[in-house]
Amino acid sequence: MVTSSSASEYVLTLSCPDRPGIVAAVSGLLAERGCNIVESQQFGDRDSGTFFMRVQFVALPDTDPDELRGAFASLGPELGLDWRLHDAAERTRVLIMVSKGGHCLNDLLYRQRSGLLDIDIVAVVSNHPDLRPLTQSYGIDYHHLPVTAGGKAAQEAEVLTLVEHYRADLVVLARYMQILSDDFCAKLPGRMINIHHSFLPSFKGARPYHQAHARGVKLIGATAHYVTPDLDEGPIIEQEVARVDHTHRPEDLMAVGRDMECLALARAVRWHAEHRVLLNGDRTVVFR
């Protein structure tokens, strides 16, 4: 077993056509290089015939990560691998976008500062100035980029400039109440996570909790998903639900809903940052 404090830890994620021998080939490659597997999960999707795997391992102190990548690259053509090798010590850099509702932003900021979420929140972007004091109390840059009539394209270009400037790996829409253009979404595939109430598509538009109350719903929740050009229909990462009853007023439903949104979004961001989420067409495989 590798125990040196100078040893490096990595996470390998891969998908490929399902066939015998994949696990043996990957584990054998790691064993040949003295790597110790500390966590391994796999899933074979019988519908698509695709195999998914996540391996977390500790490498010898003198292991060259480029040599590791070269080894997996040579293995790739034989098995048809789509693979990524991540240094576990590199924290995911997150840029958060928000409008006026601050519950998800506040939750992510608190979890990151408290060590409950192993990410670096590098900046916050908003189309309103309201949440600047909250953000700056954490010592994080706040950029107010209003969306004006006819100015959406220019505003989105500024956001992309900030993503590049801060070297953000992930953009989190923490109740950002603007529809992003198809062009913007296409520039960050698999790198944007959104959160919204789970009433869609039943209760669209304004005052969804009031609509739900009027229909007497008994179950509410929230959905965290990757952003695609298809509005609110990207691959789902996590959902949270809670039961309600006739005693809940619309305001009560909104309060419960805010809690559900915070929980679902925090889990989705954490799993993404830990490289536990693999895309499977319009769905995801989440190795918890």
N, C-alpha and C positions, 0 to 999 in steps of 0.2 A: 504494500500500500504506500502511496506517495503521501508523505507527511510534512515535508519541508515547508516552512513558512514562506519561502521564496517561490514555491511552485505556483503555476498559473492555472486558473480554472476557466474552462470554456463550455459553451453550449453549442451543440451541433443540431440543426434542424434540417429535415429533408423530406421530400416527397418524391415518389417515383411509381412506375407501374408495379403492381404487386406481383411478387414471384418468390419462390423459395430462395433462401440464402442471403437475404438482405441484412438481417440482424447479424448473422455470422460474419459477413464481409466487413461490416462497420466495426463490430467489436474486435474482430481479428486485427484490423488495421490499427486500432488503438492499442491493443495488447502488444503488438510488435514494437510499439514505440514507448512502452512502459507507462501508458496512461491508465489511470484508475477511474472506472465509471462509478459515479456516486448516485446517479439517478438516470433511469431509462424508461421511456414510455413509447408505445407504438400502437398504431391503429390501422387496420386494413378496411377500407371502404368497399364493401362488396358491390355497391351500386355502380361506382365509377371504376372499380378495379385499381384504385390508387392506394398506395401504402404511405403512411405518415410516421415520422419518428422524431423524438427529441431525446438527445443524450447529453447529460451534463457530466463532465469528467475533469479530473485533475491531471495535468501533464508534469513531466519531470522538469526541474528548474532550468535545464539547459535546452529545453525543447524550442525549436525554431517554429513560430506560428506560420511562417511562409512555407516551410517544409510540410507542415500539417495540411495546409491548404492545397499544396501541390499533390499530396497523396490523395486527398479527396477528389481533386480535379481529375486525377488519373482513373479513379474508381467510377467517376460520374458517367462516362460514355457507356461503360459495360452494363450498368444498372439503370441508366436513364435518369440519373439523380438530378433533382433541382434542390440544391443544398446551400446552407449558410453556416458559417462558423463565426461565433460571437465570443469576444473576450468578456467573461462574466464581470470583470472589474470595471468595465466601461459603462457608466450610468447613462440611461436614455435622457437626452436633452429634449425638454418639452416646452412648446410654445402654446399658451392657452388663449383661446378666443372666447369672449363673453359679451353680453349686452348689459342689461340692467339687473337681472336676477343673479345674486351673488352666492347662492347656497352651494352650488357645485364647486365654484372657484374657491370659496372659503374652506370647504372640506378638503380639496386637493392641497391647498397651501398648508393647512394644519397637518395633514398626513405626511407631507414631505418634510416639514420641519421636525415633526415628532419621530421621524425615522420609520414610520409605518409604510411609507411608499418610497422605494429606492430609485428615485428619479431626480433630475435637476430641472426645476422650473426656471427657464432662462428669461422669459418675458411674458407679458400679458398684453393682448391687443383687444380693443373694444371700440364699437361704434358709438359709445356713450362715455362721458367722463365720470360717471357716478362711482365706479369701483376703484378709482385711483387711490384714495386713502387706504383702503383695505390692502391693496397690492403693495403699496409703498411701505406699509407697516412691516412687511416681510422683507423689505430691501430689494424688491424685484422691479425691474423697469416696466413702466406702463405706457402704452402707446395708444392715444386716442385718434382713431382714424374713422371719422364720420362717413356715412354713405349718403351721398347727395344725389339728387335727380340727375341721371345721365353720367354719374361719376363712379359707378360700381366697378367698372373695369380698371380705372386708375387706382381705386382703393385696394382692389385685390392684388394689383401689381405691387403696391407698397407692402402688403402683407407678405407676398412671396420674397420681396427684398429682405424683410425682417427674418423670415425663415432661413434664408441663406446667411444673413449677417450673424445670427445667433447659432448657426449650425444646428438647427433644431432637427432632431430625428423624427419627432412626432408632433402633430398639431391636434389639440384637444378642443372640441367645440363644447364648452361648458355652459350650455344654454345660450349659444350665440344665435340670435333670432333674425338671421338674414339668410336668404337662399343663396348659396354659392353657385357660380356659373359652372357649366360643364367643363370649360377650359381650365378653371382653377382646380376642380376636382381631379381632372386628368393629369395634372402636374404632380400630384402627391398620392399616387395609388398605394393603398395599404399603409399610409402614413397619417391618416386622419381618423379620429374617433369622435362620434357624435352621441349625444344622449337626448332622449325625448320620452314623453309619457307613452304608455303602451296602449292608449285608446285608438291609435291609428290602425286601420284606416276608417274605423267606425265614426269617430268624432273629430273631424278635421276643422281647421280654421280657429276662430277666436273662442275663448272661454270653453275649452274642452271639458274641464271639470264640472262646469255648470251643465253642459250637455249630458255628461255622464250621470250627474245627480238627477236630472230630469228623467232619465231612463231607468233609474234605480239600480245601477250596477252594483255588483257584490264583490268584484275583484278589480283592483287597480295595480298599476306597476310602472316599470320603466324599462327601456330597451337601450343598450349601448351597442353600437355597430360601427363598422368601417364606413366611411363616406364614399359614395360613388355618384356619378351624374344622375342616377335614379333617386329622386328625393326620398329620404328616409327608408330606403329599401336595400341598403348595403348589407353585406354579410354580418349577421348578428354574433356578437361576442358574449354578451351576458344579459340576462333579464332578471329583474327582482319584482316580486308580487306581494301584496298584502290584502287580506280580506277586510271588507267594510260592510256596513249595514245601514238600515233606514235612519239611524240616529246621526249619521254623519252629514253635516251640511257641506255645501260646496267648498267653504273655507277649510273645513276639516280634511276633505279629500285632497285639497291642494297641499296641506301640510304633510299628510302621509306621502303624497306623491313626491314632494321635494326630498324626503328621506330616502325613498326608493331610488330616485335619480342619483343621489350622492353615492349610495351603496353600489349600484350597478356600474356607474362610471369609474369609481375607484378600483373595483375589481378588474374591469376591462383594461384600464391603464396599467395596473400592476402586472396582469398576465401578459400584456403586450411587451412591457419593459423586461419581463423575465423570459421573453421569447417562447412563450407557451401557446401562442395562437398561430395556427397555420391556415392559410386560405385553401378552401376546397370548393372551387367554383363559386357559387352564390352563397355558400355556407362556410363555416369555420370548424376546425378541429382544435379544441382547447384542452391541452394537457395540464390539468390543475395540480 
